[in-house]
Amino acid sequence: MSIISGSDSTAAEKRDRFFALADSLRDSLWRADALGRSRVTTLSTGYSGLDAELPGNGWNVSALTEILWNHQGGGEFRILAPALKSLSQAGKAIVLLGSPHDLIAPALDQFGIDVRNVLIINVEKPADRLWTAEQVLRSGSAGALISWHPTAKAEHLRRLQVVAAGADGLTFILRPANTRLEPSPAPLRLQCEPAPFGQLTVDVFKRRGPAAAAPVLLPAFFPPSMKRALDRAQRSTVVPVETPYVDSLVSSPVAPRSGVPTLA
């Protein structure tokens, strides 16, 4: 038989209450060396490698996500395409606000995005663009808002973050890469860079937890029409019999003939 004194019983009760509180806050607190978790709804990015680097394993709904790019059209839109495809095909509205380059229906359609659910808004003045973004988020009518804000300041982003927290959708802000060192309230910040062979690198440099150890490499995207053309070209490739030293896309390398120069 064991005897527990009053002081021991009180200590045990305090310990149990502490662990119960810690368990209830499990998704609200995180160690600086661990990837944060969240109870909010998430939507897969469509890339398993990128999902693994994001808290909640996907894009967080009701949160501001900031995507940085070095130059316009560098592939920053492609990272969003799988999620936008999923939302648009589910009938959710996709709002594209203030794009610096033309977005045409066939290009969006190549990504599988239902253009019937895409709304493009052109607003020139930064202040008007910020106001429009806030109104879209407050309306709660968009499955996703993608807004370009090259000159936005921290206080502007803070306003968007507050409004985004009450919205039931994804909120993405696109800004130039040279703003990386500027303060930002966005809980998730990424930088996109083009990579060889049509690939894309994504550096997750701010998230709930430590920065990612290395950039994520996303595969190249080929529209269906281009895939079919590449398949036809590959099937029709023939290796000339009289030049066995020429490497082919469909043959293994063959040792060159003596005296014949080759490309390193």
C-alpha positions in Angstrom: 0.0 0.0 0.0 1.3 3.4 -0.9 0.5 6.6 1.0 0.4 9.9 -0.9 0.7 13.0 1.2 -1.4 16.1 0.7 1.6 18.0 -0.8 2.3 15.2 -3.2 -1.3 15.1 -4.3 -1.3 18.8 -5.0 1.9 18.5 -7.0 0.4 15.7 -9.1 -2.7 17.7 -9.8 -0.7 20.7 -10.9 1.4 18.5 -13.1 -1.7 16.9 -14.7 -3.2 20.4 -15.3 0.0 21.6 -16.9 0.1 18.7 -19.3 -3.6 19.0 -20.1 -3.0 22.7 -20.9 0.1 22.0 -23.0 -1.8 19.4 -25.0 -4.7 21.8 -25.6 -2.2 24.4 -27.0 -0.2 21.9 -29.0 -1.2 23.5 -32.3 -0.8 27.1 -31.1 2.8 26.8 -29.7 5.9 25.4 -31.3 9.6 25.1 -30.6 11.8 27.3 -32.7 13.6 24.2 -34.0 10.4 22.3 -35.0 8.0 22.8 -37.8 4.8 24.4 -36.6 1.4 22.8 -36.7 -2.0 24.4 -37.2 -5.6 23.6 -36.7 -6.7 25.8 -39.6 -7.8 24.3 -42.9 -5.1 23.7 -45.5 -5.1 22.9 -49.2 -2.4 20.9 -50.8 0.0 22.8 -53.0 -0.1 19.9 -55.5 3.6 19.2 -54.9 4.4 16.6 -52.2 7.9 18.0 -51.6 6.6 21.5 -51.0 3.7 20.2 -48.8 6.2 18.5 -46.5 7.9 21.9 -45.9 4.8 23.8 -45.0 3.0 23.9 -41.6 -0.1 21.8 -42.0 1.2 20.2 -45.2 -0.3 22.8 -47.6 -1.4 26.3 -48.2 -3.1 27.7 -45.0 -6.6 29.1 -45.4 -7.3 32.3 -43.6 -3.6 33.4 -43.6 -1.4 35.6 -45.7 1.2 34.0 -47.9 3.9 36.1 -49.5 5.6 34.9 -52.7 8.7 36.7 -53.9 10.1 36.7 -57.5 13.2 38.1 -59.2 11.5 39.1 -62.5 8.0 39.0 -63.9 6.9 35.7 -65.4 9.7 33.8 -63.7 7.3 30.9 -62.8 5.8 32.4 -59.6 2.3 31.7 -60.9 3.0 28.1 -61.7 3.5 27.3 -58.0 -0.1 28.2 -57.4 -1.6 26.4 -60.4 -2.5 23.0 -58.8 -4.4 24.7 -55.9 -6.1 27.2 -58.2 -7.1 24.3 -60.5 -8.7 22.4 -57.6 -10.6 25.5 -56.3 -11.8 26.7 -59.7 -13.0 23.2 -60.7 -14.9 23.1 -57.4 -16.7 26.3 -58.4 -14.7 28.7 -56.2 -13.9 32.1 -57.5 -10.2 33.0 -58.3 -9.4 36.7 -58.2 -6.3 37.9 -59.9 -5.6 41.5 -58.8 -3.1 43.9 -60.4 -1.1 41.4 -62.5 1.9 43.2 -64.1 1.7 40.9 -67.2 -1.3 39.8 -69.3 -3.1 36.7 -68.2 -5.0 35.1 -71.1 -7.6 32.4 -70.9 -5.7 29.8 -73.0 -2.7 30.0 -70.7 -4.9 29.5 -67.6 -6.7 26.7 -69.3 -3.4 24.9 -70.0 -3.0 24.7 -66.2 -6.4 23.1 -65.9 -7.9 26.3 -64.3 -11.6 26.8 -65.1 -11.5 30.3 -66.6 -15.3 30.6 -66.0 -14.4 31.1 -62.3 -11.5 33.5 -62.8 -12.0 37.3 -62.2 -9.1 39.6 -63.4 -9.1 43.1 -61.8 -6.8 45.7 -63.1 -6.0 48.5 -60.6 -3.1 50.8 -61.2 -2.7 52.9 -58.0 -1.1 51.0 -55.1 -3.6 52.5 -52.6 -6.6 51.5 -54.7 -5.1 48.0 -55.2 -4.8 47.6 -51.4 -8.3 48.8 -50.8 -9.6 46.4 -53.5 -7.8 43.5 -52.0 -9.3 44.2 -48.6 -12.8 44.4 -50.1 -12.4 41.1 -51.9 -11.3 39.4 -48.6 -14.1 41.0 -46.6 -16.7 39.8 -49.1 -15.8 36.2 -48.4 -16.6 35.4 -52.1 -13.2 34.2 -53.3 -11.7 30.8 -53.0 -8.3 32.5 -53.6 -7.0 36.0 -54.0 -3.7 36.5 -55.9 -2.6 40.1 -55.6 0.6 41.9 -56.9 1.9 44.5 -54.5 5.5 45.5 -55.5 5.6 48.7 -53.3 3.6 47.5 -50.3 5.0 48.4 -46.9 4.8 46.3 -43.7 1.8 48.3 -42.4 -0.1 47.5 -45.7 0.7 43.8 -45.4 -0.4 43.9 -41.7 -3.8 45.2 -42.8 -4.1 42.4 -45.4 -3.1 39.8 -42.8 -5.8 40.9 -40.4 -8.5 40.8 -43.1 -7.2 37.5 -44.5 -7.5 35.9 -41.0 -11.3 36.4 -41.3 -11.6 35.2 -44.9 -12.5 31.6 -45.9 -10.0 31.3 -48.7 -6.3 31.5 -49.7 -4.6 34.8 -49.9 -1.3 35.3 -51.8 0.7 38.5 -52.1 3.3 38.6 -54.9 6.3 41.0 -54.4 9.8 41.5 -55.8 12.7 39.5 -54.4 14.5 42.6 -53.3 11.9 43.0 -50.5 13.1 39.8 -48.8 14.9 41.6 -46.0 12.0 44.0 -45.4 9.8 43.2 -42.3 6.6 41.4 -43.1 3.7 40.0 -40.9 3.0 37.2 -43.3 3.5 33.9 -41.5 4.7 32.2 -44.6 7.1 33.7 -47.1 8.7 32.0 -50.2 11.0 33.0 -53.0 10.7 31.4 -56.4 13.6 31.1 -58.9 13.7 29.5 -62.4 15.8 26.4 -62.5 17.4 24.5 -65.5 15.2 22.4 -67.7 12.0 24.3 -66.9 12.1 23.4 -63.2 11.4 25.8 -60.4 13.1 26.3 -57.0 11.1 27.4 -54.0 13.0 28.8 -50.9 10.8 28.6 -47.8 12.7 31.2 -45.8 9.9 32.1 -43.3 7.4 29.8 -41.8 6.2 28.7 -38.3 9.5 27.0 -37.3 13.0 27.1 -38.8 13.6 28.0 -42.4 13.8 25.1 -44.8 17.2 23.5 -44.9 17.3 23.7 -48.7 15.1 25.1 -51.5 12.4 22.7 -52.9 12.8 21.8 -56.6 9.5 21.6 -58.4 9.3 19.7 -61.7 8.9 21.3 -65.1 5.4 22.0 -66.3 4.4 21.0 -69.8 1.0 21.8 -71.1 -1.0 18.8 -72.5 -0.5 20.0 -76.1 3.3 20.2 -75.6 3.4 16.8 -73.9 1.7 15.2 -76.8 4.1 16.9 -79.2 7.1 15.7 -77.2 5.7 12.2 -77.1 5.3 12.2 -80.9 8.8 13.6 -81.4 10.3 10.9 -79.1 8.5 8.1 -80.8 9.6 9.3 -84.2 13.3 9.7 -83.3 15.5 7.4 -85.3 19.2 6.8 -84.7 21.1 6.9 -88.0 22.9 3.6 -88.5 25.9 5.2 -90.3 26.7 7.4 -87.2 26.6 5.1 -84.2 28.7 7.6 -82.2 26.0 10.2 -82.0 24.1 10.1 -78.7 20.3 9.8 -79.0 17.5 10.7 -76.7 16.3 7.1 -77.1 19.6 5.2 -77.1 22.5 4.6 -74.7 25.8 6.4 -75.3 28.1 4.7 -77.8 31.9 5.1 -77.8 32.9 7.6 -80.5 35.1 6.6 -83.5 38.7 7.5 -83.3 39.5 11.0 -84.4 35.9 12.2 -84.2 35.4 15.3 -81.9 32.7 15.1 -79.3 31.0 17.6 -77.1 31.9 17.4 -73.4 
